[in-house]
């Protein structure tokens, strides 16, 4: 019984200390200062495991259609390149000011399945600046973006520019 009472007291002290921390305002939430190691680990662990869990039942369509890749590129150019950059493309001012910084998708898409990319693009990610495009885009348009993202890791600056020119020409017609 003595150990039980000590455990209850210890838990109460931890809860009170946690509440004092939460209400004190001492944790710096500025996007100019990086998170401490523990916070960063917790956020990345929760984010990674949540994405895997939420996307596990999503089945990807055939993403190799060149017209789908072009459509996805058009959406990427309009909505994504500002934060994520691209081959030969820098992030814009908003993208440079984000914390955490939006991942360079030419690198990070190798680590994610098409279903995970779809889930992220559709649902966004809280507290990262990643918006939920599922509110404004139907699933087929989101799959088009994923189709382009699947090609992005191997794409050169020249290939990116050629796709940019090809899709600009098509939109001018």
CNS distance restraints for C-alpha pairs under 8 A (distance, minus, plus):
assign (resid   1 and name CA) (resid   5 and name CA) 6.38 0.50 0.50
assign (resid   2 and name CA) (resid   6 and name CA) 6.33 0.50 0.50
assign (resid   3 and name CA) (resid   7 and name CA) 6.09 0.50 0.50
assign (resid   4 and name CA) (resid   8 and name CA) 6.24 0.50 0.50
assign (resid   5 and name CA) (resid   9 and name CA) 6.19 0.50 0.50
assign (resid   6 and name CA) (resid  10 and name CA) 6.05 0.50 0.50
assign (resid   7 and name CA) (resid  11 and name CA) 6.07 0.50 0.50
assign (resid   8 and name CA) (resid  12 and name CA) 6.12 0.50 0.50
assign (resid   9 and name CA) (resid  13 and name CA) 6.15 0.50 0.50
assign (resid  10 and name CA) (resid  14 and name CA) 6.23 0.50 0.50
assign (resid  11 and name CA) (resid  15 and name CA) 6.16 0.50 0.50
assign (resid  12 and name CA) (resid  16 and name CA) 6.13 0.50 0.50
assign (resid  13 and name CA) (resid  17 and name CA) 6.06 0.50 0.50
assign (resid  14 and name CA) (resid  18 and name CA) 6.01 0.50 0.50
assign (resid  15 and name CA) (resid  19 and name CA) 6.15 0.50 0.50
assign (resid  16 and name CA) (resid  20 and name CA) 6.13 0.50 0.50
assign (resid  17 and name CA) (resid  21 and name CA) 6.20 0.50 0.50
assign (resid  18 and name CA) (resid  22 and name CA) 6.18 0.50 0.50
assign (resid  19 and name CA) (resid  23 and name CA) 6.14 0.50 0.50
assign (resid  20 and name CA) (resid  24 and name CA) 5.76 0.50 0.50
assign (resid  21 and name CA) (resid  25 and name CA) 7.11 0.50 0.50
assign (resid  21 and name CA) (resid  26 and name CA) 7.06 0.50 0.50
assign (resid  21 and name CA) (resid  27 and name CA) 7.81 0.50 0.50
assign (resid  28 and name CA) (resid  33 and name CA) 7.37 0.50 0.50
assign (resid  29 and name CA) (resid  33 and name CA) 7.54 0.50 0.50
assign (resid  31 and name CA) (resid  97 and name CA) 7.67 0.50 0.50
assign (resid  31 and name CA) (resid  98 and name CA) 6.90 0.50 0.50
assign (resid  31 and name CA) (resid  99 and name CA) 5.14 0.50 0.50
assign (resid  31 and name CA) (resid 100 and name CA) 7.56 0.50 0.50
assign (resid  32 and name CA) (resid  99 and name CA) 7.44 0.50 0.50
assign (resid  34 and name CA) (resid  99 and name CA) 7.64 0.50 0.50
assign (resid  34 and name CA) (resid 100 and name CA) 7.89 0.50 0.50
assign (resid  35 and name CA) (resid  39 and name CA) 5.96 0.50 0.50
assign (resid  35 and name CA) (resid  40 and name CA) 5.65 0.50 0.50
assign (resid  36 and name CA) (resid  40 and name CA) 6.15 0.50 0.50
assign (resid  37 and name CA) (resid  41 and name CA) 6.02 0.50 0.50
assign (resid  38 and name CA) (resid  42 and name CA) 6.13 0.50 0.50
assign (resid  39 and name CA) (resid  43 and name CA) 6.11 0.50 0.50
assign (resid  40 and name CA) (resid  44 and name CA) 6.06 0.50 0.50
assign (resid  41 and name CA) (resid  45 and name CA) 5.92 0.50 0.50
assign (resid  42 and name CA) (resid  46 and name CA) 6.06 0.50 0.50
assign (resid  43 and name CA) (resid  47 and name CA) 5.96 0.50 0.50
assign (resid  44 and name CA) (resid  48 and name CA) 5.93 0.50 0.50
assign (resid  45 and name CA) (resid  49 and name CA) 6.10 0.50 0.50
assign (resid  46 and name CA) (resid  50 and name CA) 5.87 0.50 0.50
assign (resid  47 and name CA) (resid  51 and name CA) 6.13 0.50 0.50
assign (resid  47 and name CA) (resid 125 and name CA) 7.91 0.50 0.50
assign (resid  48 and name CA) (resid  52 and name CA) 6.36 0.50 0.50
assign (resid  49 and name CA) (resid  53 and name CA) 6.09 0.50 0.50
assign (resid  50 and name CA) (resid  54 and name CA) 5.93 0.50 0.50
assign (resid  51 and name CA) (resid  55 and name CA) 5.94 0.50 0.50
assign (resid  51 and name CA) (resid 116 and name CA) 6.21 0.50 0.50
assign (resid  51 and name CA) (resid 119 and name CA) 7.23 0.50 0.50
assign (resid  51 and name CA) (resid 120 and name CA) 7.18 0.50 0.50
assign (resid  52 and name CA) (resid  56 and name CA) 5.98 0.50 0.50
assign (resid  52 and name CA) (resid 116 and name CA) 6.55 0.50 0.50
assign (resid  54 and name CA) (resid 119 and name CA) 7.33 0.50 0.50
assign (resid  55 and name CA) (resid 115 and name CA) 5.60 0.50 0.50
assign (resid  55 and name CA) (resid 116 and name CA) 5.22 0.50 0.50
assign (resid  55 and name CA) (resid 118 and name CA) 7.99 0.50 0.50
assign (resid  55 and name CA) (resid 119 and name CA) 5.85 0.50 0.50
assign (resid  56 and name CA) (resid 115 and name CA) 7.27 0.50 0.50
assign (resid  56 and name CA) (resid 116 and name CA) 7.79 0.50 0.50
assign (resid  58 and name CA) (resid 115 and name CA) 5.55 0.50 0.50
assign (resid  59 and name CA) (resid 115 and name CA) 6.41 0.50 0.50
assign (resid  60 and name CA) (resid 114 and name CA) 6.38 0.50 0.50
assign (resid  60 and name CA) (resid 115 and name CA) 5.88 0.50 0.50
assign (resid  60 and name CA) (resid 143 and name CA) 7.86 0.50 0.50
assign (resid  61 and name CA) (resid 143 and name CA) 7.79 0.50 0.50
assign (resid  63 and name CA) (resid  68 and name CA) 7.07 0.50 0.50
assign (resid  63 and name CA) (resid  69 and name CA) 7.58 0.50 0.50
assign (resid  63 and name CA) (resid 143 and name CA) 7.58 0.50 0.50
assign (resid  63 and name CA) (resid 144 and name CA) 7.51 0.50 0.50
assign (resid  63 and name CA) (resid 146 and name CA) 7.68 0.50 0.50
assign (resid  63 and name CA) (resid 147 and name CA) 4.86 0.50 0.50
assign (resid  64 and name CA) (resid  68 and name CA) 7.48 0.50 0.50
assign (resid  64 and name CA) (resid  69 and name CA) 7.31 0.50 0.50
assign (resid  64 and name CA) (resid 147 and name CA) 6.86 0.50 0.50
assign (resid  65 and name CA) (resid  69 and name CA) 6.43 0.50 0.50
assign (resid  66 and name CA) (resid  70 and name CA) 6.21 0.50 0.50
assign (resid  67 and name CA) (resid  71 and name CA) 6.15 0.50 0.50
assign (resid  68 and name CA) (resid  72 and name CA) 6.04 0.50 0.50
assign (resid  68 and name CA) (resid 144 and name CA) 5.04 0.50 0.50
assign (resid  68 and name CA) (resid 147 and name CA) 6.45 0.50 0.50
assign (resid  68 and name CA) (resid 148 and name CA) 7.54 0.50 0.50
assign (resid  69 and name CA) (resid  73 and name CA) 6.06 0.50 0.50
assign (resid  69 and name CA) (resid 144 and name CA) 6.04 0.50 0.50
assign (resid  69 and name CA) (resid 145 and name CA) 7.23 0.50 0.50
assign (resid  69 and name CA) (resid 147 and name CA) 5.23 0.50 0.50
assign (resid  69 and name CA) (resid 148 and name CA) 4.56 0.50 0.50
assign (resid  69 and name CA) (resid 151 and name CA) 7.89 0.50 0.50
assign (resid  70 and name CA) (resid  74 and name CA) 6.26 0.50 0.50
assign (resid  70 and name CA) (resid 144 and name CA) 7.96 0.50 0.50
assign (resid  70 and name CA) (resid 148 and name CA) 7.11 0.50 0.50
assign (resid  70 and name CA) (resid 163 and name CA) 7.31 0.50 0.50
assign (resid  70 and name CA) (resid 167 and name CA) 6.71 0.50 0.50
assign (resid  71 and name CA) (resid  75 and name CA) 6.49 0.50 0.50
assign (resid  71 and name CA) (resid 141 and name CA) 7.76 0.50 0.50
assign (resid  71 and name CA) (resid 144 and name CA) 5.97 0.50 0.50
assign (resid  71 and name CA) (resid 145 and name CA) 7.26 0.50 0.50
assign (resid  72 and name CA) (resid  76 and name CA) 6.04 0.50 0.50
assign (resid  72 and name CA) (resid 141 and name CA) 7.13 0.50 0.50
assign (resid  72 and name CA) (resid 142 and name CA) 7.64 0.50 0.50
assign (resid  72 and name CA) (resid 143 and name CA) 7.64 0.50 0.50
assign (resid  72 and name CA) (resid 144 and name CA) 4.21 0.50 0.50
assign (resid  72 and name CA) (resid 145 and name CA) 3.73 0.50 0.50
assign (resid  72 and name CA) (resid 146 and name CA) 6.88 0.50 0.50
assign (resid  72 and name CA) (resid 147 and name CA) 6.33 0.50 0.50
assign (resid  72 and name CA) (resid 148 and name CA) 5.07 0.50 0.50
assign (resid  72 and name CA) (resid 149 and name CA) 7.84 0.50 0.50
assign (resid  73 and name CA) (resid  77 and name CA) 5.98 0.50 0.50
assign (resid  73 and name CA) (resid 144 and name CA) 7.92 0.50 0.50
assign (resid  73 and name CA) (resid 145 and name CA) 6.52 0.50 0.50
assign (resid  73 and name CA) (resid 148 and name CA) 5.61 0.50 0.50
assign (resid  73 and name CA) (resid 163 and name CA) 7.69 0.50 0.50
assign (resid  73 and name CA) (resid 164 and name CA) 7.82 0.50 0.50
assign (resid  74 and name CA) (resid  78 and name CA) 6.30 0.50 0.50
assign (resid  74 and name CA) (resid 164 and name CA) 7.88 0.50 0.50
assign (resid  74 and name CA) (resid 167 and name CA) 6.74 0.50 0.50
assign (resid  75 and name CA) (resid  79 and name CA) 5.90 0.50 0.50
assign (resid  75 and name CA) (resid  80 and name CA) 7.48 0.50 0.50
assign (resid  75 and name CA) (resid 145 and name CA) 6.50 0.50 0.50
assign (resid  76 and name CA) (resid  80 and name CA) 4.76 0.50 0.50
assign (resid  76 and name CA) (resid  81 and name CA) 6.07 0.50 0.50
assign (resid  76 and name CA) (resid 145 and name CA) 6.39 0.50 0.50
assign (resid  76 and name CA) (resid 148 and name CA) 7.94 0.50 0.50
assign (resid  77 and name CA) (resid  81 and name CA) 5.40 0.50 0.50
assign (resid  80 and name CA) (resid  84 and name CA) 5.94 0.50 0.50
assign (resid  80 and name CA) (resid  85 and name CA) 7.44 0.50 0.50
assign (resid  81 and name CA) (resid  85 and name CA) 4.41 0.50 0.50
assign (resid  81 and name CA) (resid  86 and name CA) 6.07 0.50 0.50
assign (resid  81 and name CA) (resid  89 and name CA) 7.32 0.50 0.50
assign (resid  81 and name CA) (resid  90 and name CA) 7.81 0.50 0.50
assign (resid  81 and name CA) (resid  91 and name CA) 6.53 0.50 0.50
assign (resid  82 and name CA) (resid  90 and name CA) 7.43 0.50 0.50
assign (resid  82 and name CA) (resid  91 and name CA) 4.78 0.50 0.50
assign (resid  82 and name CA) (resid  92 and name CA) 4.76 0.50 0.50
assign (resid  82 and name CA) (resid  93 and name CA) 7.82 0.50 0.50
assign (resid  82 and name CA) (resid  94 and name CA) 7.19 0.50 0.50
assign (resid  82 and name CA) (resid  95 and name CA) 5.72 0.50 0.50
assign (resid  83 and name CA) (resid  91 and name CA) 5.17 0.50 0.50
assign (resid  83 and name CA) (resid  92 and name CA) 6.42 0.50 0.50
assign (resid  83 and name CA) (resid  94 and name CA) 6.68 0.50 0.50
assign (resid  83 and name CA) (resid  95 and name CA) 3.74 0.50 0.50
assign (resid  83 and name CA) (resid  96 and name CA) 7.09 0.50 0.50
assign (resid  83 and name CA) (resid  98 and name CA) 8.00 0.50 0.50
assign (resid  83 and name CA) (resid 102 and name CA) 5.96 0.50 0.50
assign (resid  84 and name CA) (resid  91 and name CA) 6.01 0.50 0.50
assign (resid  84 and name CA) (resid  95 and name CA) 6.87 0.50 0.50
assign (resid  84 and name CA) (resid 102 and name CA) 5.58 0.50 0.50
assign (resid  84 and name CA) (resid 103 and name CA) 5.97 0.50 0.50
assign (resid  84 and name CA) (resid 104 and name CA) 5.23 0.50 0.50
assign (resid  84 and name CA) (resid 105 and name CA) 6.23 0.50 0.50
assign (resid  85 and name CA) (resid  89 and name CA) 5.14 0.50 0.50
assign (resid  85 and name CA) (resid  90 and name CA) 4.88 0.50 0.50
assign (resid  85 and name CA) (resid  91 and name CA) 4.61 0.50 0.50
assign (resid  85 and name CA) (resid  92 and name CA) 7.89 0.50 0.50
assign (resid  85 and name CA) (resid 104 and name CA) 6.48 0.50 0.50
assign (resid  85 and name CA) (resid 105 and name CA) 7.71 0.50 0.50
assign (resid  86 and name CA) (resid  90 and name CA) 6.77 0.50 0.50
assign (resid  86 and name CA) (resid 104 and name CA) 7.41 0.50 0.50
assign (resid  86 and name CA) (resid 105 and name CA) 7.45 0.50 0.50
assign (resid  86 and name CA) (resid 106 and name CA) 6.73 0.50 0.50
assign (resid  86 and name CA) (resid 160 and name CA) 7.82 0.50 0.50
assign (resid  87 and name CA) (resid 106 and name CA) 7.43 0.50 0.50
assign (resid  87 and name CA) (resid 155 and name CA) 6.95 0.50 0.50
assign (resid  87 and name CA) (resid 156 and name CA) 5.96 0.50 0.50
assign (resid  87 and name CA) (resid 157 and name CA) 4.52 0.50 0.50
assign (resid  87 and name CA) (resid 160 and name CA) 6.28 0.50 0.50
assign (resid  88 and name CA) (resid 157 and name CA) 4.98 0.50 0.50
assign (resid  88 and name CA) (resid 160 and name CA) 7.88 0.50 0.50
assign (resid  91 and name CA) (resid  95 and name CA) 5.20 0.50 0.50
assign (resid  91 and name CA) (resid  96 and name CA) 6.00 0.50 0.50
assign (resid  92 and name CA) (resid  96 and name CA) 6.18 0.50 0.50
assign (resid  93 and name CA) (resid  97 and name CA) 6.29 0.50 0.50
assign (resid  94 and name CA) (resid  98 and name CA) 6.50 0.50 0.50
assign (resid  95 and name CA) (resid 101 and name CA) 7.13 0.50 0.50
assign (resid  95 and name CA) (resid 102 and name CA) 6.92 0.50 0.50
assign (resid  96 and name CA) (resid 101 and name CA) 7.07 0.50 0.50
assign (resid  97 and name CA) (resid 101 and name CA) 7.48 0.50 0.50
assign (resid  98 and name CA) (resid 102 and name CA) 6.86 0.50 0.50
assign (resid  98 and name CA) (resid 128 and name CA) 7.68 0.50 0.50
assign (resid  98 and name CA) (resid 129 and name CA) 6.93 0.50 0.50
assign (resid  99 and name CA) (resid 128 and name CA) 6.78 0.50 0.50
assign (resid  99 and name CA) (resid 129 and name CA) 7.93 0.50 0.50
assign (resid 100 and name CA) (resid 128 and name CA) 5.93 0.50 0.50
assign (resid 101 and name CA) (resid 128 and name CA) 7.91 0.50 0.50
assign (resid 102 and name CA) (resid 128 and name CA) 7.59 0.50 0.50
assign (resid 102 and name CA) (resid 129 and name CA) 7.80 0.50 0.50
assign (resid 102 and name CA) (resid 130 and name CA) 7.75 0.50 0.50
assign (resid 103 and name CA) (resid 107 and name CA) 7.94 0.50 0.50
assign (resid 103 and name CA) (resid 108 and name CA) 6.49 0.50 0.50
assign (resid 104 and name CA) (resid 108 and name CA) 6.18 0.50 0.50
assign (resid 105 and name CA) (resid 109 and name CA) 5.34 0.50 0.50
assign (resid 105 and name CA) (resid 149 and name CA) 7.31 0.50 0.50
assign (resid 105 and name CA) (resid 152 and name CA) 7.35 0.50 0.50
assign (resid 105 and name CA) (resid 153 and name CA) 7.37 0.50 0.50
assign (resid 106 and name CA) (resid 110 and name CA) 7.81 0.50 0.50
assign (resid 106 and name CA) (resid 149 and name CA) 7.63 0.50 0.50
assign (resid 106 and name CA) (resid 152 and name CA) 5.16 0.50 0.50
assign (resid 106 and name CA) (resid 153 and name CA) 4.16 0.50 0.50
assign (resid 106 and name CA) (resid 154 and name CA) 7.49 0.50 0.50
assign (resid 106 and name CA) (resid 155 and name CA) 7.80 0.50 0.50
assign (resid 107 and name CA) (resid 153 and name CA) 5.82 0.50 0.50
assign (resid 108 and name CA) (resid 112 and name CA) 7.17 0.50 0.50
assign (resid 109 and name CA) (resid 113 and name CA) 7.67 0.50 0.50
assign (resid 109 and name CA) (resid 117 and name CA) 7.51 0.50 0.50
assign (resid 109 and name CA) (resid 149 and name CA) 6.79 0.50 0.50
assign (resid 109 and name CA) (resid 150 and name CA) 6.97 0.50 0.50
assign (resid 109 and name CA) (resid 152 and name CA) 7.96 0.50 0.50
assign (resid 109 and name CA) (resid 153 and name CA) 6.96 0.50 0.50
assign (resid 110 and name CA) (resid 150 and name CA) 7.89 0.50 0.50
assign (resid 110 and name CA) (resid 153 and name CA) 6.84 0.50 0.50
assign (resid 112 and name CA) (resid 116 and name CA) 5.85 0.50 0.50
assign (resid 112 and name CA) (resid 117 and name CA) 6.33 0.50 0.50
assign (resid 113 and name CA) (resid 117 and name CA) 6.27 0.50 0.50
assign (resid 114 and name CA) (resid 118 and name CA) 6.06 0.50 0.50
assign (resid 114 and name CA) (resid 146 and name CA) 6.39 0.50 0.50
assign (resid 114 and name CA) (resid 150 and name CA) 7.35 0.50 0.50
assign (resid 115 and name CA) (resid 119 and name CA) 6.15 0.50 0.50
assign (resid 116 and name CA) (resid 120 and name CA) 6.14 0.50 0.50
assign (resid 117 and name CA) (resid 121 and name CA) 6.07 0.50 0.50
assign (resid 117 and name CA) (resid 146 and name CA) 6.27 0.50 0.50
assign (resid 118 and name CA) (resid 122 and name CA) 5.96 0.50 0.50
assign (resid 118 and name CA) (resid 142 and name CA) 6.49 0.50 0.50
assign (resid 118 and name CA) (resid 143 and name CA) 6.41 0.50 0.50
assign (resid 118 and name CA) (resid 146 and name CA) 6.14 0.50 0.50
assign (resid 119 and name CA) (resid 123 and name CA) 5.80 0.50 0.50
assign (resid 119 and name CA) (resid 124 and name CA) 7.71 0.50 0.50
assign (resid 120 and name CA) (resid 124 and name CA) 5.08 0.50 0.50
assign (resid 120 and name CA) (resid 125 and name CA) 6.65 0.50 0.50
assign (resid 120 and name CA) (resid 132 and name CA) 7.69 0.50 0.50
assign (resid 121 and name CA) (resid 130 and name CA) 7.97 0.50 0.50
assign (resid 121 and name CA) (resid 131 and name CA) 7.62 0.50 0.50
assign (resid 121 and name CA) (resid 132 and name CA) 6.30 0.50 0.50
assign (resid 121 and name CA) (resid 133 and name CA) 5.96 0.50 0.50
assign (resid 121 and name CA) (resid 134 and name CA) 7.31 0.50 0.50
assign (resid 121 and name CA) (resid 142 and name CA) 6.82 0.50 0.50
assign (resid 122 and name CA) (resid 132 and name CA) 5.25 0.50 0.50
assign (resid 122 and name CA) (resid 133 and name CA) 4.88 0.50 0.50
assign (resid 122 and name CA) (resid 134 and name CA) 4.15 0.50 0.50
assign (resid 122 and name CA) (resid 135 and name CA) 7.64 0.50 0.50
assign (resid 122 and name CA) (resid 137 and name CA) 7.97 0.50 0.50
assign (resid 122 and name CA) (resid 139 and name CA) 7.70 0.50 0.50
assign (resid 122 and name CA) (resid 142 and name CA) 6.70 0.50 0.50
assign (resid 123 and name CA) (resid 131 and name CA) 7.27 0.50 0.50
assign (resid 123 and name CA) (resid 132 and name CA) 4.30 0.50 0.50
assign (resid 123 and name CA) (resid 133 and name CA) 6.56 0.50 0.50
assign (resid 123 and name CA) (resid 134 and name CA) 5.98 0.50 0.50
assign (resid 124 and name CA) (resid 130 and name CA) 4.97 0.50 0.50
assign (resid 124 and name CA) (resid 131 and name CA) 4.57 0.50 0.50
assign (resid 124 and name CA) (resid 132 and name CA) 3.93 0.50 0.50
assign (resid 124 and name CA) (resid 133 and name CA) 6.96 0.50 0.50
assign (resid 125 and name CA) (resid 129 and name CA) 7.22 0.50 0.50
assign (resid 125 and name CA) (resid 130 and name CA) 5.31 0.50 0.50
assign (resid 125 and name CA) (resid 131 and name CA) 6.80 0.50 0.50
assign (resid 125 and name CA) (resid 132 and name CA) 7.41 0.50 0.50
assign (resid 126 and name CA) (resid 130 and name CA) 7.14 0.50 0.50
assign (resid 133 and name CA) (resid 137 and name CA) 5.70 0.50 0.50
assign (resid 133 and name CA) (resid 142 and name CA) 7.71 0.50 0.50
assign (resid 134 and name CA) (resid 138 and name CA) 6.43 0.50 0.50
assign (resid 134 and name CA) (resid 139 and name CA) 7.18 0.50 0.50
assign (resid 134 and name CA) (resid 142 and name CA) 7.67 0.50 0.50
assign (resid 137 and name CA) (resid 141 and name CA) 6.14 0.50 0.50
assign (resid 137 and name CA) (resid 142 and name CA) 6.62 0.50 0.50
assign (resid 138 and name CA) (resid 142 and name CA) 6.60 0.50 0.50
assign (resid 139 and name CA) (resid 143 and name CA) 6.12 0.50 0.50
assign (resid 140 and name CA) (resid 144 and name CA) 6.28 0.50 0.50
assign (resid 141 and name CA) (resid 145 and name CA) 6.51 0.50 0.50
assign (resid 142 and name CA) (resid 146 and name CA) 6.37 0.50 0.50
assign (resid 143 and name CA) (resid 147 and name CA) 6.04 0.50 0.50
assign (resid 144 and name CA) (resid 148 and name CA) 6.44 0.50 0.50
assign (resid 145 and name CA) (resid 149 and name CA) 6.18 0.50 0.50
assign (resid 146 and name CA) (resid 150 and name CA) 6.14 0.50 0.50
assign (resid 147 and name CA) (resid 151 and name CA) 6.92 0.50 0.50
assign (resid 148 and name CA) (resid 152 and name CA) 6.30 0.50 0.50
assign (resid 149 and name CA) (resid 153 and name CA) 7.53 0.50 0.50
assign (resid 151 and name CA) (resid 155 and name CA) 6.55 0.50 0.50
assign (resid 155 and name CA) (resid 159 and name CA) 5.97 0.50 0.50
assign (resid 155 and name CA) (resid 160 and name CA) 6.45 0.50 0.50
assign (resid 156 and name CA) (resid 160 and name CA) 6.17 0.50 0.50
assign (resid 157 and name CA) (resid 161 and name CA) 6.19 0.50 0.50
assign (resid 158 and name CA) (resid 162 and name CA) 6.11 0.50 0.50
assign (resid 159 and name CA) (resid 163 and name CA) 6.19 0.50 0.50
assign (resid 160 and name CA) (resid 164 and name CA) 6.13 0.50 0.50
assign (resid 161 and name CA) (resid 165 and name CA) 6.17 0.50 0.50
assign (resid 162 and name CA) (resid 166 and name CA) 6.07 0.50 0.50
assign (resid 163 and name CA) (resid 167 and name CA) 6.06 0.50 0.50
assign (resid 164 and name CA) (resid 168 and name CA) 6.10 0.50 0.50
assign (resid 165 and name CA) (resid 169 and name CA) 6.13 0.50 0.50
assign (resid 166 and name CA) (resid 170 and name CA) 6.38 0.50 0.50
assign (resid 167 and name CA) (resid 171 and name CA) 6.17 0.50 0.50
assign (resid 168 and name CA) (resid 172 and name CA) 6.22 0.50 0.50
assign (resid 169 and name CA) (resid 173 and name CA) 6.67 0.50 0.50
